[in-house]
Amino acid sequence: MKILLIGAGGTLGTALRETLLGRGHDVLTAGRRSGELRHDISDPAQITALYAKADTVDAVVSAAGDVPWKPFAEMTPQDYQAAFDGKVLSQIELVRQGIAHVSERGSFTLISGVLAREPVATGSAASMANGAVEAFVRAAAIEIAPQRINAVSPTIFTEDLEKYGAYFPGFPPVDLSEVAQAYVRSIEGSQTGQVYALP
């Protein structure tokens, strides 16, 4: 398959690229500061330009999405708007605009996260964004068939425990290799409207 991978330069994106290449796929990488195509998906106009360069693909895979982390008392309307733009609207636009660029039975795989179901302190924006992405996936699935859409919703990566573990006390981590397999399930499988929660 020809796969457009968004956020390929990040921790997750790097693991996904290696996994997908190892399975014989043609991976076209995209990102804000790295990748074969350089575009900021928080800007709808740049998504349009991205698809113009990518042409037709069999799958669109997202491993990108920024949200602010602050105590709730310090959050502003602008912070929540930034979370919505950075993780929700950006991925919705990947699907909305991507319909015309993904093959008839192709797929979209978005990223959400554990905070949609298990919130933590300072993570209210992330919880909001992740929950919105998951609700969108379920809703879009009934309208875009035969194209498919799923989300992968991991907890903290084992590889990130040293850096971010303090924000997720008691949360069982998940290896990037397991997260990558959830993406493979979404891309190569036949399910749609699913949220693959890990663990």
C-alpha positions, 0 to 999 in steps of 0.5 A: 500500500501507499501510506501517507504518514503524518508526524513521521519524525516523532517517537511514535511516527518513527516506530510506525515508519519502521514497522510499515516499511518492514511490512513492504508498504510504500511510506510517504512521510510528512511533518511540520519540520521533518519528512518528505513533505513539510506541512503543518496540519493545524492549517487547513490550507497546508493540508490541501497542499499536502494532499496535492503533493501526495496524490492518491494514497491507500491509507492516511496515518496520523501520529501527530497532535499538540495539546497544552498541559496546564493545571485547570485553574491556569487554562484559558479559552485560547488553550482549549482552542489550541488543543482543538486545533492541534489535535482534533480539527487537524485530524478531522481535516485530514479525513474531510479533505482526504476522502478525495485522495484515498483509494475507494477501500482505503483507510484513515487511522487517527491518534487519540490517547488514554486520557479520553478514558483515564484523566490526569491532573494538568491534562484536561485539554488532552482529555477533551481533544482525545475524546473528541477524536474518538467520537468523530471516528465513530461518527465518520465511519458510518458516512465514509464507507467503503473507506474506513476510519479508526483511532489508536488510543495508547497509554504512555509509551514505555520508551517515554517513561523516564521523561513523562512517567511522573504525569501518569502515576500508576498507568501501565505503559505500552511498548511502541511495538504494540502501538505500531501493531494496532496501526497495522490492524487498522490499516491492513484489517477490515474494521471501521469505527473502532478505537483501539485502546492500549493496553 
